């Protein structure tokens, strides 16, 4: 049975199929001429505070700082358009909001992180596309920080990407921001995409720009290293517990090659341009570069003069610093990061050669966009 939601002004929308769900909310498609979805949050910790948060975000959409973020095409931010309640405006309902449907112009960000999904869903994507996505993400975060917003729960599941590498973001209701003298704190965090100072911190510990900048570096690494998390790998001594455990103990191949053991299918370190490798080491072991610093460095590396295309496979694009194609090397090990499009019809259960090794390294769980 279709759900009906109503805004404070009395406008109603019909919700159709359920798209996804997460720890806090459920996302539904909206029956509307515009590309819209609705997120409902059945059990917020403080319902009144949540309604106030959404109302302030809806109002800020008309303010210059949000207008700047929402300018351009395609839309970069799934901003709340109206607060809604399922069950009517008076008591007993479920609160939420209506926002732009990012599926209209984007795909889930996770589609760019694994060879299997790229081959099937982004067949023309190359390492240059990954660079473009990294640059777009860094620019988006730099713009958000410049306007006073902190994402807090920056992770692949909240991100979107198109075939050109342009990145968008959803779940604005979890951000940290101010409105007048009131602070609306962020509190969410996700395993594998949380800065070390927030791992295991007391509930409600607020994020800041530095915590966003740590996770930005993680995401840029995942984009450029074929989905490989920078803290992936089995500890050289002891048992593997989680990415977060490796983060807390500084087990990162970029910081110490002997700290972790990775399979031969892992992309080599020299796939990264030296300038970016230096930024990663700073982000994970020193002073974290600001998002704007990443923008400058990624823009320089995305210059066509800094890129080379393999003669054997046009999808094998790599930095000009690399004297030969790293993707061909990986293909010989059965783990081609950018395989040519498969001309065969897709089957429901077939596996891509090398898929097992890649999944073991990256730890990706597949498409969970619109979930939180």
N, C-alpha and C positions, 0 to 999 in steps of 0.2 A: 504494500500500500504506500502511495506517495506521501511524503511529509510536506507540510506547509510551514513556512517560516514567515514571520512578520517583523518589519523594522519598527523603530520607535515612531516613525511618521505614518505608520499604517500600511506601507507598501508590502505586498505579499509576493512570495516566490514559491513555486513548487519544486521540491527536490526529487530527483529521479534515482538513478543508480548510485550505490555506494562505491566510491573510488578507492579509498584507502583509510587506514586507521593507524593510530599510534598510541603512545602512553597517555596522551591527554585528550586527543580529539579524533573525530571522524569526519572525513571529507566526502561530500556528495556533489554530483552534477546538478546544475540548476537548469530548469526549463525556461530559457530566455533567449531572445534573439542575439544577445551579446554572449561572448565566451565567458561564462561565470561558473564558479563553484562556491560551495558554502562549507565552512568548517564549524562543526558543533562540538562544544566542550561539555560533556555531561556532568562532570564533577570537579570543577575548579576548587582549589584550596580555599579561596575566598571569593564567592560569587559576586559580591558587590564590587570588590576591587577589580575583578576581571572585567565586569561590565564597564567600569570607569576607564580601565586601560583601553578597551576597544573604542569607547566613545572619544577618548583623547586622540587616538590614532586616526580615526575617521575625520576628526576636526583638523588634525595636522596635515591631512592630504591636500588641503587648500592653502597651506602655508608655503612660503618660498622654499624652505629647505626640502620639503617633500616634493614640491613641484619640480625642483631641479633633479631629484632622483628619478622621477617618473617621466621625464621628458625623453624623447627619442623613440625609435622603433627598432626591434620589438620591445615591449614592456619588460623592464628589468626586475621589477618588484611587484609581487602579488599583494598590493596594499589593501587593507580593509576598506571597502566602499561604504558599508553600512553595517551597524550592529543589528543582529536579528535574534529572535527567540522562537523556538519551536514550541507550539502549544499556545501561542497568543501572548500579548504584552503583559498580562497580569498573572502572577504566581504560578508555580508548578511547571514552568517551562524549562527548556534547555537553551543556554546562551551560546552565541557564536557570531559569525560575521560572513558576509558575502565578499568575494574577492575575484580578481581576474583569474581565468583558467589558463595556467601557464602551458598546458598541453596544446593550446591554440598555435603557438609559434615555437615551442621547444620540445625536447625530449628529456627524460630523466638524465641527470648528470652521470649516473652510473653507466649509461650506455657508452660513454666515451672511455671508460676505464678498463675494459677487458677486450681482448682480441675477438672473442666470440660475438659479443654484442656490437662491436664496431663493424665487423664483417657483415652482420645481418641487418643492422639498423642505421649505421652511418658508413656505408660502403666506400665513400670517397675520403674518409678521414685519414689524415696522416699525422706525423709528429708535428708538422706545422699547425695543424688544427689544434693539437694539444697545447702548443705554445700560445696560440690565439686565445684558447679558453683560459689558460693560466693568466694571461695578460688581462683579459676581460674580468676575471674574478678579482684580481688584485685591484683593478681600477674601480670595480664596484665597491669593494671593501674600503678603499681609500675615500671614495665619495661618501659612503655611509659614515665613516669616522669623522670626516670633515663637517658633516651636518649634525654631529653629536649623538649618533646612534652606535650602540655596541651590539653585535649579533649574539654573542654568548654561546649559542648552540649552532655553530658553523659546521656543517657536515654534508656529505654527498646527498643524503635523503632530502635535504631542504633546498637543493640546488637543481637548476635546469640548464640545458645547453642546446643550441641549435647547430645545424650542419656547418655553420661558419665559425663555430667556437664562441658565439656570444652567450654569456651566462646570465641567468636570472635567479632570483631567490624568493622563497616563500616562507611561511611561518613567521610573519612579522610580529605576531602577538607575543612571541617569546623574547623579543629584543629588550634591551635596556635603554631607556631614554628619559628625558626630563620634559615636563610641561609646566611652565612657570616655575614655581618653587618646589613642585612635587617631583620626586624621583620614582620611576616605575622600574624596579630592578629586574634584571634577568636572573634566572636561577637554573636553567636547563643546561645539561651537558650530556655528551654521548661517548660511550667507550670507543677508544681509538682516535677520537677527535676532541680531546680535552687537553688543555695545557697542564703541565705537571703540578703547578701550584694549586690547581682546582681539583686534581684527582684525590679523592678521599677527604676533601674539605667538608666542613659542616654544611648541612643542607641550607640553601639560601645564600651561600657565599657568592657575592656579586662578581661577574666577569668584568674585564676592562679591555682596553685596546690591545694591551700586550698579550692577553690570552687569545684574542682573535688572531693576532699576528703569528702566534705559534701554530695555530690550526691552519692558517693560510699557507704556511710553509709546508705543512703535512699534505695539504690538498694539491699544491703545485707539484710536489714530489710525486704524488700518485699520478697526476696527469702526465708528467714528463717521463716517468719510469714505468709506463705500461701498467698502472694500477698498483705498483709495489708501494706498500706503506714504508716510510723511512725507518720505522722501528720494528719492521718485520724480521723474522729469523729466530732460530733456536739459540738460546744463550750458549756460549762456548762452554760454560760450566753451570750446572744446575738445570732445572726443568723449565720448560716454556709454560708461562701462565697466561699471558695476554699482551696485547700491544701496550696497554697502560702500565703493566709491570715493567716492560722494557723501557718505556718512557721514564718512569720513576728512577730506574737504575742507569739511565743514559746508554742503553744498549742500542747503538745505531752504527751501521756500517760506515757512514760518512765521518763519524767521530773516531771510530776505532774499528778497523777492518777485522780484528780478531775477536770482537765482542760477540758476534753472532755468526751462525752458520746458515747459509742460504743455498738452495739447490742451483745446479748449473743453469737452469732456465731463467734465473733472475737476470734482468738487464745489467750490464756492466756499469761501473761507476763512471768510466770515461765517456759514457753516452752523454753526460751532462757537460755543457760548456763550463770552463773554469770559473767564469764570473758568477754563474748560478751556484756552482758547488760551494764557493766561498760564502754566499748568502745563506745556503742551507746550514753550513757549519755554524755560522753566527746564530741562526735562528734556533738551533737545537743545543748549542753549547755555550752561547755567549750572549751578546746584546742582540735582541731580535730586531731585524730590519722592519721598518714601517712598511705598510702596504704601498705607499708611494715610492719607496725604494725598489720594491719588486716591480712596480710598473715601469720604472726607468730601465731596469736591467732586462726585463722580459721583452720590452719594446725593441731594445737593441738586438737581442738574440733572434727576434722574429723578422728582422730585416732580411729580405730575400738574398742579399749578398752574403749573409751568414749561414745560409742553408745549402745543402747539397741533396740531389735526388739520385738514387741508385739507378744504374742502367738496366739492371735485371728486373726490378720491380718498382714502378713509379710511385707506389705507396710507401716505399722505403725512403723517408726523408730524415736527414740527420744534420747535426751541426757541422760547419765547415772545419772545425778543429779536429774532427775525427777523420783520419786518412782513408778509412774504408768503412763499408756499411755495417753497422752493428746489428741491424735487423737480419741481414743475411747470415751473420754468425749465429744468431739465436735460432733462425729457421733451420739451420743444420743440426741443432740440438732438439728439434721438434717443438719449438716454442716461438714461432714467428709472431712478433708483436703486431705487425700490420700485414696480415695475409691478403693476397689478392681476393676480390669478391668471388665467392663460390658460385659457379654457374649452375650447380645442381639445385633442384627444388629442396626447400628446407623440410626436414622431417620433424616430428614432434619430440623425438627422443634421441636424435643423433648427437654425438659429441664431436667437437672440433679437435683434430690432432693437436696434442700438446696442451689441451684444455686443463687436464688434471694438474699438471705442474703449475700452470699459471694461477689456477684457483688456490692451490696450496700456498703460493707465495703472497698473493694479494689479500686473501681473506675476504674477498667481496662476496656478498650474499645475494646478489641479483637486484632486481628492480624493487625498491621500497619507497619510491618517491611519493610525496603527499603523506608520508607516515611520520609520526613523532610521538 
